[in-house]
Amino acid sequence: KITSLEDLLKTSVYYDGTGRMDYAARGAGASIVSELTSDTYTLGTHVSTWSPFWRSGKRMVGNPPVFAILPDTRIGSCWPMKGRRGSLGIALAQPTIVRAFTIDHIPRQLTLDYQTAPREGDLWGFLEHTSPYIKEGTNLTTHALDNILAGDTRGLRRSSYGRGRLVHLSSFNFDALAGQPFQTFEVPTSTLADLGEIAFGVVVLMVRENWGNEHFTCIYRVRVH
């Protein structure tokens, strides 16, 4: 029993609840890739103090995307991504063979609006045009960035990321009604086998749908393992 208790403490305190290294943590050196990230939602009127917005002149400006890679997941400490569909680009702390990712959100019992939670989407790995060649005969799905990312991609095409491609790593269905503060999604073993030793320095979380809010989606935290 003592050993089990010690393991529980290590997991909850030292390993942030998952028992896995988070390569997307800002404290470890990860950062946001603005060219691969959607706009932040901005309000024109005052909102309650628990919301992810702060006053800038006459507007209420949303928290910046970096909030999505910080460990603070208290209510309101999220990035309000504009719309129901969008993306978050993350430069990982170091190139990593991605095996899983975790999405955090306020549990249903503690939030006033669970409809802002992401519902379904995908994690993509970014491949530069000089990245290792993906061998033929695999079942990997790859796309040009402007075929995947929402919104105006003209600036993206002019950036250093414009010549790269995205490879699909895994999908997620986040259950906002489950009451779990975080949910982990594995990269399929078949995908890992097809990728071989390819390590990704940048990943993109694509949100395809949230739980019903028409205006914005709250991304509390994204971890990459």
Salt bridges, closest charged atoms under 4 A:
ASP16 OD2 - ARG221 NH2 2.65
ASP16 OD2 - ARG223 NH1 3.79
ASP22 OD2 - ARG221 NH2 3.29
ASP72 OD2 - ARG74 NH2 2.81
ASP104 OD2 - ARG223 NH2 2.73
GLU120 OE2 - ARG208 NH1 3.17
ASP122 OD1 - HIS168 NE2 2.86
ASP122 OD2 - ARG208 NE 2.61
ASP146 OD2 - ARG157 NH1 3.64
ASP152 OD2 - ARG154 NH2 2.56
GLU186 OE2 - ARG20 NH1 3.03
GLU209 OE1 - ARG84 NE 2.66
GLU214 OE2 - ARG84 NH1 2.66
